[in-house]
Amino acid sequence: MAIIKIGSNGLDTGVGGKVLQVVTATYNTQFNSTSTSYVPVTGMEANITPSSTSSKILVMVTLSGRNTTAGKTLYTTIYRNNTTNLALGANGFLSLYSVDAAEYKNYSMHVLDSPSTTSSTNYQVYMLVDVSSSGGIMPNTNTGVITLMEIAGWL
């Protein structure tokens, strides 16, 4: 077992786990959709440029959502570069819920990603609804937030 020594300036060079940069974007516009396939939530996105291919990106999202049809479900997830669904598992979503019609519910999503690039990388919230229903994303307390944290990988 390796022993990691922490100095007065934090972790030594070459030790993973340091927060290298933080990017935060706010969202304050309501978004509605009737799509039963994932669609991007316009504006609920942020970009980060990792400093190393070994870096991890911790993606954290806080917002409110609803399905306007009672008993139906709103599914949300996070996509990297509009192509890769970061959902864990085979179901393809990070968050879902079924609520009474028109009731907004606050929630958050978190995922640790390994983009393996030093190019600008986009993270965006996507949503879909059950068949024959309508759903919406609303900012949480007037402001939805997406935060990206670059975490140094082990070198």
N, C-alpha and C positions, 0 to 999 in steps of 0.2 A: 504494500500500500504506500503510495506516494504521500509525502507531507508537503502541503503548500504553505509557504510562509507569506503572510500578509504584512507589507511594510506600511509606512506612514502615508504613502501615496496610493494605497490600494493594492491590487494584485500586481505581481511582477509581470514584465513583458513575456509573452509567450503562453500565458495562462489564460484559458478560456473563461468566459463568464462576464467579462467587463461590458458595461453598456458603452458603446462607442458613439452612438448618436440617437436622437429621438426626433421624430417628425409627428406633428399633430395637425389634423385638419378638422374643421368644424362643419356641420351641416345644419342648415336651418330652413329647409324647404320641404314641404310635404310631397311624398311620392306615392302614387296609386297605380295599381296594375290588376288586370284580370288574367294575366298570362299563367298557363299551367306548365310552362317551361321557364327555366331561370332567365331572368332579365336583369341588367344592371340597374341599380338604384342611382339615378342621375345625380352626380355631385358627391355621393358618399364614397369617396376614394382618397387615397394619398399615395405619394411616390417617395421612394427612398433609393439611394445609390449605395449599396454595400461596399465597404472598403476592402473586403477580402471574399474570395469564393468559399471560405470555410465559415463565414459568419452565418448566424441564424437571425431571423427576423421574427420578433414577437409582435403579433397583430392583435390589437385590442379594440373592440367596437362597443359603444354604448348608444342605445337608441330606444325608441318606442315603436311598436307595431300593432297591427290589428287585422282581423278579417271581418269584413262587414256582414258576413252571413253567419248566423249563429251555428255553432257546431262544426264549422269548417276550420281548416288549419292554414296558417301562414308559415312558410318555410323560408329560412334565410341562411346564407352561407357567404364565404369570402372567396373571391377568385384572384389569382395572381395573373397579371398581364392579360386579363380577359379570356384566358384559355384553360387555366388549371384550377379546378375546384379544390379548395383546401379542406373540404369536409373530411372528418375522420370516419372511417367505416364505409360500408357499402351503400348506405341510405342516401348519401349525397347532400346532407344538410348539417349545419352546425347548431341551429336553433329552430325549434318549432313550438307552436302552441295553438290551442283551440280555445277561443274565448267567446263570450256573448257578443252579439253584433254591436259594432261601433265602439267597443271598449278597447282603448289603447293600453298596452302593457309594456312596462319598462323591462329591458333585458340587455344582456351583454354577450358577446362572443369573444373567445380568445383562441388563438392557434399559434403554434411555433412552427415557422416555415424554414426550409433550407433551400433558398433559391439557387445557390451555387453559381453566382454571377457577380460581376462588379459593374454591371450596367444598371441604368435606372430601372426600377421595378415598381409596378403599379399594383396596389391592392384595392379592391372594390367590393362593396356589399352587393349581393344579388338576392333576388327573392322570387318566389312563385307561390301560387295559391291552389287550393283544391278546385276540382271541376265545378263549374257553375257558381263561382263566388268571386269576391273582389277583396283585395287586401291593400293595406297601405303602410308605409313607413313614415313615421313622424319623429321629428327631433325630440329627444328626451329632455324635458323641461326647456323647451325652445331651442336646444342645441344638441344635436347628435355629435359624437366625437369618434374619430378613428385615430388611433395612436400606433405608430410603428417604432419599435426599438430594435436597433441593431445590437446583437450580442456577439461578442468575440468568440470564435470557435477555438478549439484546442489545436495548437500548432505543434 
